[in-house]
Amino acid sequence: MGTTATTTAPSAADLMESVAAVGAAYFQDFAAAAGRHGLSSSQAKALKAVQEPVPMRALAGRLGCDASNVTGIVDRLEALGLAHREAAAGDRRVKIVGITDRGREVLDLVRADMVRTRDAFASLAPEQRTALQQLCDHVLPLLAERQA
């Protein structure tokens, strides 16, 4: 007589807590790696957000902060030679921010320095990584379409 284990699927609230914990651990690792390369987490996050040039206001939206805060972040990135800002062709009042080659190098160094995160994901079997990627690919668009 074998026993069959029945498992109850986690609730949406349980999943939200788990994903939040993974996200928090990821961002702690990210912030620590950024710090080791002379950046605040906001500056490193801004570099990630300007892989393709974007208007300052759009960057503020991506960072979830006020447009006035973005000015200081971009000022520092420009001073470090990691980002550049230029006037938009159609409206010189709009400033476009992009990453420099040096900024890409530093961002790559930050990512490479996130050993704890990389090791955690590398510990998953290939089929687990594939399943996790598929779940993220499913959930992220749903979250993005519900943003205000």
QUINORHU-V556365 format. One record per residue. RES is the residue in one letter. SS is DSSP state (h for helix, s for strand, l for the rest). PHI is phi in whole degrees, 0 to 359 (* if undefined). Layout:
<<RES & SS & PHI> <RES & SS & PHI>>
This chain:
<<M & l & *> <G & l & 271> <T & l & 259> <T & l & 254> <A & l & 278> <T & l & 255> <T & l & 244> <T & l & 262> <A & l & 297> <P & l & 296> <S & l & 286> <A & h & 301> <A & h & 296> <D & h & 298> <L & h & 296> <M & h & 301> <E & h & 295> <S & h & 295> <V & h & 296> <A & h & 298> <A & h & 295> <V & h & 296> <G & h & 299> <A & h & 296> <A & h & 295> <Y & h & 300> <F & h & 289> <Q & h & 295> <D & h & 295> <F & h & 299> <A & h & 297> <A & h & 295> <A & h & 295> <A & h & 300> <G & h & 300> <R & h & 294> <H & l & 248> <G & l & 78> <L & l & 240> <S & l & 281> <S & h & 297> <S & h & 296> <Q & h & 293> <A & h & 294> <K & h & 297> <A & h & 297> <L & h & 300> <K & h & 298> <A & h & 279> <V & l & 244> <Q & l & 302> <E & l & 247> <P & l & 304> <V & s & 223> <P & s & 296> <M & h & 306> <R & h & 297> <A & h & 294> <L & h & 298> <A & h & 301> <G & h & 297> <R & h & 295> <L & h & 273> <G & l & 68> <C & l & 224> <D & l & 289> <A & h & 302> <S & h & 293> <N & h & 289> <V & h & 295> <T & h & 303> <G & h & 295> <I & h & 297> <V & h & 291> <D & h & 305> <R & h & 293> <L & h & 297> <E & h & 294> <A & h & 300> <L & l & 275> <G & l & 76> <L & l & 260> <A & s & 216> <H & s & 225> <R & s & 228> <E & s & 213> <A & s & 286> <A & l & 291> <A & l & 299> <G & l & 277> <D & l & 207> <R & l & 296> <R & l & 285> <V & l & 273> <K & s & 259> <I & s & 254> <V & s & 248> <G & s & 222> <I & s & 270> <T & l & 270> <D & h & 301> <R & h & 296> <G & h & 298> <R & h & 297> <E & h & 299> <V & h & 294> <L & h & 298> <D & h & 297> <L & h & 296> <V & h & 299> <R & h & 300> <A & h & 294> <D & l & 277> <M & l & 272> <V & h & 297> <R & h & 301> <T & h & 294> <R & h & 300> <D & h & 297> <A & h & 297> <F & h & 288> <A & h & 293> <S & l & 288> <L & l & 284> <A & l & 294> <P & h & 309> <E & h & 291> <Q & h & 289> <R & h & 297> <T & h & 297> <A & h & 296> <L & h & 297> <Q & h & 298> <Q & h & 296> <L & h & 295> <C & h & 298> <D & h & 299> <H & h & 280> <V & h & 281> <L & h & 302> <P & h & 298> <L & h & 294> <L & h & 290> <A & h & 294> <E & h & 287> <R & l & 262> <Q & l & 288> <A & l & 271>>
